[in-house]
Amino acid sequence: MCSDKNARLFWYGLVVVFLLALILRVIYPVSRPLEWYERSVRFWDALLAGDPAGTYQRYHPGVTTMWVAGLGLRVYAAAHGLSGDDLLDPPQSSADYRPYPIGAGVAALGVAIALCIGLAYVLLVRLWNWRVGVVGGCLLALDPFYLEESKVLHIDAMLATLMLVSVLFLLDYVQRERRVSLVLSGIFAGLAFLTKSPAGVLIPLLALAVSYRHLADTRISWPGRIGEIARDLVIWGSTAACIFVLLWPAMWVMPGEALSKLVQRVEFHMETVHRNPNFFAGQVITDDPGPLFYLATLGWKTTAITLPSVLLAAALLIRRLRRWRDNVSVWGMLVYACGFTAAMMLAARKELRYLIPVFPALDVLAAWGLVQVASAVGKLGWLRKRGWIPAAIIVAALTFQAVAVLRLHPYYGTHHNLLLGGSRVAQHVLPLGDQGEGADLAARFLNGYPGAERRLAGVHRRLEELSERIFVGRSDGIELPEADYYVFTINSIQRRNRVEYWGEAWDACQEKEPLWTISFDGVPYVWVYPAYQTDPEVFDVDHRLDVQLGDHVRLLGYDLASDDFSAGDTLTATLFWQSDGRVTEDYHVFVHLQDADGQMVAQDDGVPMQGARPTWDWRDREVLEDEHNLITDISLPGGAYTLSVGMYDHATGVRLSAIGPAGERFPDGRIVLRTVRKTSP
């Protein structure tokens, strides 16, 4: 009975962990870059064309990402009747808008990562128990930083996943002495090496683990122990090497060149800072930000559950130091996390995402610590009689984690540790918005305007590809003078990245109200500003009004060259308009001059700004200076004349209603401006 119950619990836990990890990763991908999309397509083009050398796309080398994402893209292409060329250059829908199916690649990565998280759950149950497995699996699925990178078509989340599974199999080998676990650790290590060079951290960890495994075995002689260590190193290393060569066809035909480029780039990244500036502790950094940068990353990118749980796990390990062999797997995970962090600190090039592989390890440590604390609390005094207390503590912690993370769906990278002040404090310490969170919403906002396909959105260069995938108009650099809108993001603002191109526009926009902005955790991430004038106060308007015409247009005021005119003179009236950018109709303006009997004596009707700016081309809050010239008849008698204006739908001839600021209605949509007088023959 007990065995059947345990089996059911095991499978329930596996299903929950897998589905949680999968669903959160495949819904609404937020991938900013396109480079790994294009590399994945070209990688599979080379595979299908029998061109092994063509599978070398990048020194990282990123092969696992290209295998998995490329497969997802090929399945999508087959389902939609597309070729590889169509994936690289999708048919245009309008302007520069190209619907790249990047979500298919992200979904494939999400499936692979979710499967590995499910496998990690199985290994956690084997290494510790069911509770640690469930808690660890849920924390892995809900880790916001890890989750953010899992929703991007890139390589860091795959690296973190494969390294974690390799470490867990290695710990399983140390604990259970099953050589199959050593081989499986080598397989996943080979996959990690195929993903990104920092997987090399696994090699010293392997040496340390197998040395502990055999040096502690007093049943055999020292030469025998050394032989066992060498054998394990060879088994693990040869397995990883075979995977590395077998799954990267470029290694079949150009092994020297591929490995040489890989080694050269590792050295380059270790010694050279990124060409783009970084941001840390309120400062723009053009050099190595130092080790504190990654310590701050660990603090703010963990959660209010994982950070204290990891610290509690470390405290428990130190307290139980005399019995450290009882917790050797926990120590192994801690050594891995610390070792990888230390290795990344040594490199000159530092980015937040480079530290991603540490976070799954921290989730495992947090799971162990949380279960230990919950169990200890359940044994205190009168709580012993309430066996549900440990489970309640765990459920409460996981619920808090889920609420804190899922409230930010799908922009999980905007989460920052609430214990350290959340994003409001983090914005002064770390660069935010690395994946351009919210920039996709800005593009969709602009799509909501009539005629969006004719507009030019000026964006930061690093987000140009993302904007092009969503915005139906044209996306280009902010520096272009013909831009209709500016889209600024917090990451580039903080880092002052290429500020020489956008700094002047940003400074000018600080005098305006944004058309749209999006905030996460109370911190603005994206701003959309007009590249045109929206402030009526900038214009020298002699007679200010505030009359609403229809649903979308306002008459702000007018200028009149003179209140008096002579017969045959041209009477010039300049109207100042503003709309909400939602006009789809072709409205024409009428300017009428009438005598005392209401008879028309002069008029100017037509498209605003002498035909240059039809109303369906007006932009949100744009102020337009619309000049109209009325030529009077030389035979007009002297006296007073009424000047009035309004708008009508050119297609139907129906005039727009006109309502004043106090709610008064102008009869027949005619707005009387003033009385003018003919003074001389």
C-alpha positions as CSV (number, residue, x, y, z in Angstrom):
1,M,0.0,0.0,0.0
2,C,2.8,2.4,1.0
3,S,4.8,1.5,-2.1
4,D,1.7,2.2,-4.3
5,K,1.2,5.5,-2.6
6,N,4.8,6.5,-3.1
7,A,4.7,5.6,-6.7
8,R,1.6,7.7,-7.3
9,L,3.2,10.6,-5.5
10,F,6.3,10.3,-7.6
11,W,4.3,10.3,-10.9
12,Y,2.0,13.2,-9.7
13,G,5.1,15.2,-8.9
14,L,6.7,14.5,-12.2
15,V,3.6,15.5,-14.1
16,V,3.2,18.7,-12.1
17,V,6.8,19.7,-12.5
18,F,7.0,19.0,-16.2
19,L,3.8,20.7,-17.1
20,L,4.6,23.8,-15.0
21,A,8.1,24.1,-16.6
22,L,6.7,23.5,-20.1
23,I,3.6,25.8,-20.0
24,L,5.5,28.8,-18.6
25,R,8.2,28.4,-21.3
26,V,6.2,27.9,-24.4
27,I,3.5,30.6,-23.8
28,Y,4.3,34.0,-25.2
29,P,8.1,33.9,-26.1
30,V,9.8,37.3,-25.6
31,S,12.9,36.7,-27.6
32,R,14.8,39.9,-28.5
33,P,17.6,38.7,-30.8
34,L,17.3,37.0,-34.2
35,E,20.9,35.7,-34.5
36,W,20.3,32.3,-33.1
37,Y,17.1,32.0,-35.1
38,E,19.1,32.6,-38.3
39,R,21.9,30.3,-37.2
40,S,19.5,27.5,-36.4
41,V,17.9,27.7,-39.8
42,R,21.3,27.7,-41.6
43,F,22.5,24.9,-39.4
44,W,19.7,22.7,-40.5
45,D,20.1,23.9,-44.1
46,A,23.7,22.6,-43.9
47,L,22.5,19.3,-42.3
48,L,19.9,18.6,-45.0
49,A,22.3,19.6,-47.8
50,G,25.0,17.3,-46.5
51,D,27.4,20.1,-45.8
52,P,29.2,19.4,-42.4
53,A,31.3,22.5,-42.6
54,G,28.2,24.6,-42.8
55,T,27.1,23.5,-39.4
56,Y,29.8,25.8,-37.9
57,Q,27.9,28.9,-37.2
58,R,29.5,30.4,-34.1
59,Y,32.4,29.8,-31.8
60,H,30.2,29.4,-28.7
61,P,29.4,26.9,-30.4
62,G,25.6,26.8,-29.6
63,V,25.1,23.5,-31.4
64,T,22.4,22.1,-29.0
65,T,20.3,25.3,-29.4
66,M,20.6,25.0,-33.2
67,W,19.7,21.3,-33.2
68,V,16.6,21.8,-31.0
69,A,15.4,25.2,-32.2
70,G,16.1,24.4,-35.8
71,L,14.0,21.2,-35.5
72,G,11.1,23.2,-34.1
73,L,11.4,25.7,-37.0
74,R,11.5,22.8,-39.5
75,V,8.4,21.3,-38.1
76,Y,6.7,24.7,-38.3
77,A,7.9,25.1,-41.9
78,A,6.6,21.7,-42.9
79,A,3.2,22.4,-41.3
80,H,2.9,25.7,-43.1
81,G,4.4,24.7,-46.4
82,L,7.5,26.9,-46.1
83,S,11.0,26.3,-47.2
84,G,14.2,27.1,-45.5
85,D,14.5,30.3,-47.5
86,D,11.0,31.3,-46.3
87,L,12.2,30.9,-42.7
88,L,15.2,33.2,-43.3
89,D,13.2,35.7,-45.4
90,P,9.5,35.5,-44.6
91,P,7.1,37.2,-47.0
92,Q,6.4,40.8,-46.1
93,S,3.0,41.6,-44.8
94,S,3.3,45.3,-45.0
95,A,6.2,47.8,-45.1
96,D,9.2,46.1,-43.4
97,Y,7.0,43.8,-41.2
98,R,8.1,40.2,-41.5
99,P,6.4,37.5,-39.4
100,Y,9.4,35.4,-38.3
101,P,8.1,32.3,-36.6
102,I,10.6,32.6,-33.8
103,G,8.0,31.2,-31.3
104,A,8.4,27.8,-32.9
105,G,12.1,27.7,-32.1
106,V,11.5,29.0,-28.5
107,A,8.8,26.4,-28.0
108,A,11.1,23.6,-29.1
109,L,13.7,24.9,-26.6
110,G,11.0,25.1,-24.0
111,V,10.1,21.4,-24.5
112,A,13.7,20.3,-24.2
113,I,14.3,22.4,-21.1
114,A,11.0,21.2,-19.5
115,L,12.1,17.5,-20.2
116,C,15.4,18.2,-18.5
117,I,13.7,19.8,-15.5
118,G,11.5,16.7,-15.3
119,L,14.7,14.5,-15.3
120,A,16.2,16.8,-12.7
121,Y,13.1,16.1,-10.5
122,V,13.7,12.3,-10.9
123,L,17.4,12.7,-9.9
124,L,16.5,14.9,-6.9
125,V,14.1,12.3,-5.6
126,R,16.8,9.7,-6.0
127,L,19.5,11.8,-4.3
128,W,17.3,13.0,-1.4
129,N,13.6,12.4,-1.3
130,W,10.2,13.1,-2.9
131,R,9.7,16.4,-1.1
132,V,13.1,17.8,-2.2
133,G,12.3,16.6,-5.7
134,V,8.9,18.3,-5.8
135,V,10.1,21.5,-4.2
136,G,13.3,21.6,-6.3
137,G,11.4,20.9,-9.5
138,C,8.9,23.6,-8.8
139,L,11.6,26.1,-7.9
140,L,13.4,25.3,-11.2
141,A,10.2,25.8,-13.1
142,L,9.4,29.1,-11.4
143,D,12.9,30.6,-11.2
144,P,12.3,34.0,-12.8
145,F,15.8,34.6,-14.1
146,Y,16.2,31.1,-15.5
147,L,12.6,31.3,-16.8
148,E,13.3,34.5,-18.6
149,E,16.3,33.1,-20.5
150,S,14.3,29.9,-21.2
151,K,11.8,32.0,-23.2
152,V,14.5,33.4,-25.5
153,L,16.0,31.7,-28.6
154,H,19.5,31.8,-27.2
155,I,22.1,29.5,-25.6
156,D,22.4,30.4,-21.9
157,A,19.3,28.6,-20.6
158,M,20.2,25.4,-22.5
159,L,23.7,25.6,-21.0
160,A,22.3,26.0,-17.5
161,T,19.9,23.1,-18.0
162,L,22.5,20.7,-19.4
163,M,25.1,21.5,-16.8
164,L,22.6,21.0,-14.0
165,V,21.6,17.5,-15.2
166,S,25.3,16.6,-15.7
167,V,26.1,17.6,-12.1
168,L,23.1,15.7,-10.7
169,F,24.1,12.5,-12.5
170,L,27.7,13.0,-11.3
171,L,26.4,13.4,-7.7
172,D,24.2,10.3,-8.2
173,Y,27.3,8.4,-9.3
174,V,29.3,9.6,-6.2
175,Q,26.4,8.6,-3.9
176,R,25.2,5.4,-5.5
177,E,28.3,4.1,-7.3
178,R,26.4,3.4,-10.5
179,R,28.7,3.8,-13.5
180,V,25.7,4.4,-15.8
181,S,25.2,7.7,-13.9
182,L,28.8,8.6,-14.7
183,V,28.2,7.9,-18.4
184,L,25.0,9.9,-18.4
185,S,26.8,12.8,-16.7
186,G,29.4,12.7,-19.5
187,I,26.6,12.7,-22.1
188,F,25.0,15.8,-20.7
189,A,28.5,17.4,-20.2
190,G,29.2,16.8,-23.9
191,L,25.9,18.5,-24.8
192,A,26.8,21.4,-22.5
193,F,30.2,21.7,-24.2
194,L,28.4,21.9,-27.5
195,T,26.3,24.8,-26.1
196,K,28.8,27.2,-24.6
197,S,32.4,27.2,-23.4
198,P,31.7,28.0,-19.7
199,A,30.7,24.3,-19.5
200,G,34.4,23.7,-18.9
201,V,33.7,24.4,-15.2
202,L,32.4,20.8,-15.1
203,I,35.9,19.4,-15.6
204,P,37.4,20.4,-12.3
205,L,34.1,19.6,-10.6
206,L,34.4,16.1,-12.1
207,A,38.0,15.7,-10.9
208,L,37.0,16.8,-7.4
209,A,34.0,14.4,-7.3
210,V,35.7,11.3,-8.5
211,S,38.7,12.0,-6.3
212,Y,36.4,12.2,-3.3
213,R,34.6,9.1,-4.5
214,H,37.7,6.9,-4.6
215,L,40.2,8.5,-2.2
216,A,37.7,7.9,0.6
217,D,37.5,4.3,-0.3
218,T,40.0,2.6,2.1
219,R,39.3,-0.9,0.8
220,I,41.8,-0.6,-2.0
221,S,45.4,0.6,-2.2
222,W,46.6,4.0,-3.2
223,P,47.6,2.9,-6.7
224,G,44.3,1.3,-7.0
225,R,42.5,4.5,-6.0
226,I,44.5,6.5,-8.5
227,G,43.7,4.0,-11.2
228,E,40.0,4.2,-10.4
229,I,40.1,8.0,-10.6
230,A,41.9,7.9,-13.9
231,R,39.4,5.3,-15.2
232,D,36.4,7.5,-14.3
233,L,38.0,10.6,-15.8
234,V,38.5,8.7,-19.0
235,I,35.0,7.3,-19.1
236,W,33.4,10.7,-18.5
237,G,35.8,12.6,-20.8
238,S,35.6,10.1,-23.7
239,T,31.8,10.1,-23.4
240,A,31.6,13.9,-23.5
241,A,34.1,14.0,-26.3
242,C,32.2,11.5,-28.4
243,I,29.0,13.5,-28.0
244,F,30.8,16.7,-28.9
245,V,32.1,15.2,-32.1
246,L,29.1,13.1,-33.1
247,L,26.6,15.9,-32.8
248,W,28.6,18.6,-34.4
249,P,29.3,17.7,-38.1
250,A,31.8,20.5,-38.4
251,M,34.1,18.5,-36.2
252,W,34.1,15.8,-38.8
253,V,35.7,17.9,-41.5
254,M,37.3,20.9,-39.7
255,P,38.1,19.9,-36.1
256,G,41.2,22.0,-35.8
257,E,39.7,25.2,-37.1
258,A,36.5,24.8,-35.0
259,L,38.4,24.1,-31.8
260,S,41.0,26.8,-32.5
261,K,38.2,29.4,-32.9
262,L,36.6,28.2,-29.7
263,V,39.8,28.5,-27.6
264,Q,40.6,31.9,-29.1
265,R,37.2,33.3,-28.2
266,V,37.4,31.9,-24.7
267,E,40.7,33.7,-24.2
268,F,39.2,36.8,-25.7
269,H,36.2,36.8,-23.4
270,M,38.4,36.2,-20.3
271,E,40.6,39.2,-21.1
272,T,38.4,41.7,-23.0
273,V,35.4,43.6,-21.7
274,H,32.3,43.9,-23.9
275,R,32.4,46.7,-26.5
276,N,29.1,48.0,-25.2
277,P,29.1,49.8,-21.8
278,N,27.6,48.1,-18.7
279,F,25.8,49.5,-15.7
280,F,26.5,48.8,-12.1
281,A,25.8,50.6,-8.8
282,G,24.5,53.7,-10.6
283,Q,27.5,54.1,-12.9
284,V,28.0,53.5,-16.6
285,I,30.9,51.0,-16.7
286,T,33.2,50.7,-19.7
287,D,35.7,48.4,-17.9
288,D,35.3,45.2,-15.9
289,P,32.6,46.0,-13.2
290,G,34.4,43.7,-10.8
291,P,33.2,40.7,-8.7
292,L,30.6,42.6,-6.8
293,F,28.6,42.8,-10.1
294,Y,27.9,39.1,-9.9
295,L,27.3,39.1,-6.1
296,A,24.6,41.8,-6.7
297,T,23.2,39.6,-9.5
298,L,22.9,36.7,-7.1
299,G,21.1,38.9,-4.6
300,W,18.6,40.7,-6.8
301,K,17.9,37.9,-9.3
302,T,17.1,35.3,-6.7
303,T,13.7,35.5,-5.0
304,A,12.3,36.1,-1.5
305,I,12.0,32.4,-1.1
306,T,15.2,31.0,-2.8
307,L,17.7,33.5,-1.3
308,P,16.9,32.9,2.4
309,S,16.5,29.2,1.7
310,V,20.0,29.0,0.2
311,L,21.4,30.8,3.1
312,L,19.6,28.5,5.5
313,A,21.0,25.5,3.6
314,A,24.5,26.9,3.9
315,A,24.0,27.5,7.6
316,L,22.7,23.9,8.1
317,L,25.7,22.5,6.2
318,I,28.1,24.5,8.4
319,R,26.3,23.4,11.5
320,R,26.5,19.8,10.5
321,L,30.1,20.1,9.3
322,R,31.3,17.1,11.4
323,R,28.8,14.9,9.6
324,W,29.5,16.4,6.2
325,R,29.6,13.0,4.5
326,D,25.9,12.6,5.2
327,N,25.3,15.6,3.0
328,V,27.9,15.2,0.4
329,S,25.5,15.7,-2.5
330,V,24.4,19.1,-1.0
331,W,28.0,20.0,-0.6
332,G,28.6,19.1,-4.2
333,M,25.9,21.3,-5.5
334,L,27.2,24.2,-3.3
335,V,30.7,23.7,-4.6
336,Y,29.4,23.7,-8.2
337,A,27.5,27.0,-7.6
338,C,30.4,28.7,-6.0
339,G,32.9,27.4,-8.5
340,F,30.9,28.6,-11.5
341,T,30.4,32.0,-9.9
342,A,34.1,32.3,-9.1
343,A,35.0,31.3,-12.7
344,M,32.7,34.0,-14.1
345,M,34.1,36.6,-11.8
346,L,37.6,36.0,-13.2
347,A,36.5,36.9,-16.7
348,A,36.7,40.6,-17.8
349,R,33.5,40.4,-19.9
350,K,30.5,40.3,-17.6
351,E,26.8,40.2,-18.4
352,L,23.9,39.2,-16.1
353,R,22.9,36.2,-18.2
354,Y,26.4,34.7,-18.1
355,L,25.6,33.7,-14.5
356,I,22.4,31.8,-15.4
357,P,23.9,28.3,-14.8
358,V,24.3,29.1,-11.1
359,F,20.6,29.7,-10.5
360,P,19.3,26.1,-11.1
361,A,21.9,25.0,-8.6
362,L,20.7,27.6,-6.1
363,D,17.1,26.3,-6.7
364,V,18.2,22.8,-5.7
365,L,20.0,24.1,-2.6
366,A,17.0,26.2,-1.7
367,A,14.7,23.2,-2.1
368,W,16.9,21.1,0.3
369,G,17.2,24.0,2.8
370,L,13.4,24.7,2.7
371,V,12.5,21.0,3.3
372,Q,15.0,20.7,6.1
373,V,13.7,23.8,7.9
374,A,10.1,22.8,7.4
375,S,10.9,19.4,8.8
376,A,12.7,20.9,11.8
377,V,9.8,23.3,12.5
378,G,7.4,20.4,12.4
379,K,9.3,18.7,15.2
380,L,9.1,21.7,17.6
381,G,7.1,21.2,20.8
382,W,3.4,21.1,20.3
383,L,3.8,21.2,16.5
384,R,4.9,17.5,16.5
385,K,1.2,16.5,16.9
386,R,0.3,18.3,13.7
387,G,2.0,16.4,11.0
388,W,0.7,18.7,8.3
389,I,2.8,21.6,9.4
390,P,5.9,20.9,7.3
391,A,3.8,20.4,4.2
392,A,1.9,23.6,4.9
393,I,5.2,25.5,5.2
394,I,6.4,24.1,1.9
395,V,3.1,24.8,0.1
396,A,3.0,28.4,1.5
397,A,6.6,29.0,0.3
398,L,5.9,27.7,-3.2
399,T,2.6,29.6,-3.4
400,F,4.5,32.8,-2.5
401,Q,7.1,32.1,-5.1
402,A,4.5,31.4,-7.8
403,V,2.5,34.6,-7.0
404,A,5.7,36.8,-6.9
405,V,6.8,35.4,-10.3
406,L,3.6,34.8,-12.3
407,R,2.2,38.3,-11.6
408,L,4.9,39.5,-14.1
409,H,3.9,37.1,-16.9
410,P,5.4,36.9,-19.5
411,Y,8.2,39.3,-18.6
412,Y,9.7,37.2,-15.8
413,G,13.1,38.9,-16.1
414,T,11.5,42.1,-14.6
415,H,11.4,40.3,-11.2
416,H,13.9,41.4,-8.6
417,N,14.2,40.1,-5.1
418,L,11.5,41.7,-2.9
419,L,13.7,41.3,0.2
420,L,16.2,43.7,-1.3
421,G,13.7,46.3,-2.3
422,G,12.6,44.8,-5.6
423,S,13.0,46.6,-8.9
424,R,12.7,50.1,-7.4
425,V,16.1,49.5,-5.7
426,A,17.5,47.2,-8.4
427,Q,17.2,49.9,-11.0
428,H,20.0,51.8,-9.2
429,V,22.3,48.7,-9.0
430,L,21.9,46.5,-12.1
431,P,20.9,47.0,-15.7
432,L,17.2,46.2,-16.3
433,G,15.3,45.1,-19.3
434,D,18.1,43.0,-21.0
435,Q,15.6,41.3,-23.2
436,G,13.7,44.5,-24.1
437,E,10.8,43.6,-22.0
438,G,7.8,45.6,-23.0
439,A,9.2,46.8,-26.3
440,D,6.9,44.3,-28.1
441,L,4.0,46.0,-26.3
442,A,5.2,49.4,-27.6
443,A,5.2,48.0,-31.1
444,R,1.6,46.7,-30.7
445,F,0.6,50.0,-29.3
446,L,1.8,51.8,-32.4
447,N,0.1,49.2,-34.5
448,G,-3.2,50.4,-33.1
449,Y,-3.0,53.7,-34.9
450,P,-4.7,54.0,-38.3
451,G,-2.0,54.2,-41.0
452,A,0.6,52.6,-38.8
453,E,2.1,50.8,-41.8
454,R,3.2,54.3,-43.1
455,R,5.0,55.2,-39.9
456,L,8.7,55.0,-38.9
457,A,9.5,54.0,-35.4
458,G,12.9,55.0,-34.2
459,V,14.2,52.4,-31.7
460,H,17.5,51.6,-30.0
461,R,19.6,49.5,-32.5
462,R,19.6,46.4,-30.2
463,L,15.8,46.3,-30.4
464,E,15.5,46.9,-34.1
465,E,15.0,43.3,-35.0
466,L,12.3,42.8,-32.3
467,S,10.4,45.9,-33.5
468,E,10.6,44.8,-37.1
469,R,9.0,41.4,-36.2
470,I,5.9,43.1,-34.6
471,F,5.5,46.7,-35.8
472,V,3.7,46.8,-39.1
473,G,5.5,50.0,-40.1
474,R,9.2,50.6,-40.5
475,S,11.6,50.3,-37.7
476,D,15.0,52.0,-37.7
477,G,17.5,53.9,-35.6
478,I,16.3,56.8,-33.3
479,E,18.8,59.1,-35.0
480,L,16.8,59.2,-38.3
481,P,15.2,62.7,-38.6
482,E,12.1,61.3,-40.5
483,A,11.1,59.2,-37.5
484,D,7.4,59.5,-36.4
485,Y,7.9,58.0,-33.0
486,Y,10.8,57.3,-30.6
487,V,10.8,54.1,-28.6
488,F,13.2,54.2,-25.6
489,T,14.0,51.3,-23.3
490,I,15.5,51.3,-19.8
491,N,18.4,49.1,-20.6
492,S,19.9,51.4,-23.2
493,I,19.1,54.5,-21.1
494,Q,20.9,53.0,-18.1
495,R,23.9,51.8,-20.0
496,R,24.1,54.8,-22.3
497,N,24.7,52.4,-25.1
498,R,25.4,54.3,-28.3
499,V,24.2,57.5,-26.6
500,E,25.7,59.6,-29.4
501,Y,22.8,58.4,-31.6
502,W,19.8,58.9,-29.3
503,G,20.9,61.2,-26.4
504,E,19.8,64.4,-28.0
505,A,16.4,63.0,-28.9
506,W,16.0,61.6,-25.3
507,D,16.8,64.9,-23.8
508,A,14.3,66.7,-26.0
509,C,11.6,64.2,-25.1
510,Q,11.9,65.0,-21.4
511,E,10.0,68.2,-22.1
512,K,7.1,66.1,-23.5
513,E,4.5,63.7,-22.1
514,P,5.0,60.2,-23.5
515,L,2.3,58.8,-25.8
516,W,2.6,55.5,-23.9
517,T,4.8,53.8,-21.3
518,I,4.9,50.5,-19.5
519,S,6.1,49.8,-16.0
520,F,7.0,46.6,-14.1
521,D,7.1,46.6,-10.3
522,G,6.7,50.3,-10.4
523,V,9.7,51.0,-12.7
524,P,9.2,52.3,-16.2
525,Y,10.8,50.0,-18.8
526,V,9.7,51.5,-22.2
527,W,8.6,54.9,-23.4
528,V,7.0,55.9,-26.7
529,Y,7.4,59.5,-27.5
530,P,6.3,61.5,-30.5
531,A,9.1,62.7,-32.8
532,Y,6.8,65.7,-33.7
533,Q,5.4,68.6,-31.7
534,T,2.5,67.9,-29.3
535,D,2.6,70.9,-27.0
536,P,0.2,73.6,-28.1
537,E,2.0,76.1,-25.9
538,V,5.0,76.0,-28.2
539,F,2.9,77.6,-30.9
540,D,2.1,81.3,-31.0
541,V,-1.7,81.1,-31.1
542,D,-3.4,84.5,-30.9
543,H,-6.9,83.1,-30.1
544,R,-7.0,79.9,-28.1
545,L,-10.0,77.6,-28.2
546,D,-10.8,74.1,-27.1
547,V,-13.5,72.7,-29.3
548,Q,-14.0,69.0,-29.8
549,L,-15.0,68.0,-33.3
550,G,-16.4,64.5,-33.6
551,D,-14.7,61.9,-31.5
552,H,-11.0,62.4,-32.4
553,V,-10.3,66.0,-33.4
554,R,-9.8,69.3,-31.4
555,L,-9.6,72.8,-32.6
556,L,-7.0,74.4,-30.3
557,G,-7.2,78.0,-31.7
558,Y,-6.6,80.2,-34.6
559,D,-4.7,83.2,-35.9
560,L,-6.2,85.9,-38.1
561,A,-4.0,88.2,-40.1
562,S,-6.4,91.1,-39.6
563,D,-9.9,91.8,-38.4
564,D,-10.4,94.3,-41.2
565,F,-10.1,93.7,-44.9
566,S,-10.7,95.5,-48.2
567,A,-12.7,94.2,-51.1
568,G,-10.6,91.9,-53.1
569,D,-8.2,91.2,-50.3
570,T,-7.1,87.7,-49.3
571,L,-8.2,86.9,-45.7
572,T,-5.8,84.5,-44.1
573,A,-6.8,82.3,-41.2
574,T,-4.5,79.8,-39.6
575,L,-6.1,77.0,-37.6
576,F,-4.4,74.8,-35.0
577,W,-5.6,71.2,-34.9
578,Q,-4.9,68.2,-32.7
579,S,-6.2,64.6,-32.8
580,D,-5.7,61.4,-31.0
581,G,-4.3,59.7,-34.1
582,R,-7.4,57.5,-34.4
583,V,-9.0,59.2,-37.4
584,T,-9.6,56.8,-40.3
585,E,-11.9,59.0,-42.4
586,D,-11.0,61.7,-44.8
587,Y,-12.3,64.8,-43.1
588,H,-12.2,68.2,-44.9
589,V,-12.0,71.6,-43.3
590,F,-14.3,74.4,-44.3
591,V,-13.6,78.1,-43.6
592,H,-16.6,80.3,-44.5
593,L,-17.1,84.0,-44.6
594,Q,-20.8,85.0,-44.4
595,D,-22.7,88.3,-44.6
596,A,-25.3,89.4,-42.1
597,D,-28.0,87.3,-43.9
598,G,-25.9,84.2,-43.6
599,Q,-25.0,84.2,-47.3
600,M,-21.6,82.8,-48.3
601,V,-19.3,85.5,-49.7
602,A,-16.0,83.6,-49.5
603,Q,-14.8,80.1,-48.6
604,D,-11.9,77.7,-48.5
605,D,-12.7,74.0,-48.3
606,G,-10.5,71.0,-48.6
607,V,-7.8,68.7,-47.1
608,P,-5.9,70.3,-44.2
609,M,-2.6,72.1,-44.8
610,Q,-3.5,72.8,-48.5
611,G,-3.8,69.1,-49.2
612,A,-0.6,68.0,-47.6
613,R,-2.0,66.3,-44.5
614,P,-5.3,64.4,-44.8
615,T,-6.8,63.7,-41.4
616,W,-6.2,59.9,-41.8
617,D,-2.5,60.8,-41.7
618,W,-2.6,62.7,-38.4
619,R,-0.6,61.4,-35.5
620,D,-1.5,61.1,-31.9
621,R,-1.5,64.5,-30.2
622,E,0.3,66.1,-33.2
623,V,-0.4,69.8,-33.4
624,L,-0.9,70.9,-37.0
625,E,-0.7,74.5,-38.2
626,D,-3.3,74.7,-41.0
627,E,-3.4,77.9,-43.1
628,H,-6.5,78.8,-45.2
629,N,-6.8,81.8,-47.6
630,L,-10.2,83.3,-48.5
631,I,-10.2,85.5,-51.5
632,T,-12.9,88.2,-51.2
633,D,-14.9,89.7,-54.1
634,I,-14.0,93.2,-55.0
635,S,-17.7,94.0,-55.2
636,L,-18.5,93.2,-51.5
637,P,-20.3,96.0,-49.8
638,G,-18.9,97.4,-46.5
639,G,-20.1,96.1,-43.2
640,A,-19.6,93.2,-40.8
641,Y,-19.0,89.5,-41.8
642,T,-18.8,86.3,-39.8
643,L,-15.9,83.9,-40.1
644,S,-16.6,80.3,-39.2
645,V,-14.9,76.9,-39.5
646,G,-15.7,73.3,-39.2
647,M,-15.1,69.8,-40.6
648,Y,-17.1,67.3,-42.6
649,D,-16.7,63.8,-43.8
650,H,-15.7,64.1,-47.5
651,A,-17.3,60.7,-48.4
652,T,-20.8,61.6,-46.9
653,G,-20.8,65.3,-46.6
654,V,-21.9,65.1,-43.0
655,R,-20.4,67.7,-40.7
656,L,-18.7,66.7,-37.5
657,S,-20.4,67.8,-34.3
658,A,-18.6,70.7,-32.5
659,I,-18.7,71.0,-28.7
660,G,-17.1,73.7,-26.7
661,P,-15.1,73.4,-23.4
662,A,-18.3,74.0,-21.3
663,G,-20.3,71.5,-23.2
664,E,-22.0,74.0,-25.5
665,R,-22.9,72.7,-28.9
666,F,-22.3,74.7,-32.1
667,P,-25.3,74.5,-34.4
668,D,-24.7,72.6,-37.6
669,G,-21.1,71.9,-36.6
670,R,-20.2,75.5,-37.5
671,I,-17.7,77.2,-35.1
672,V,-18.0,80.9,-35.3
673,L,-14.6,82.4,-34.8
674,R,-15.2,86.1,-35.0
675,T,-16.7,89.1,-36.9
676,V,-14.5,90.8,-39.4
677,R,-15.2,94.1,-41.2
678,K,-14.8,95.4,-44.7
679,T,-13.5,98.9,-44.2
680,S,-12.7,100.4,-47.6
681,P,-13.5,99.9,-51.3
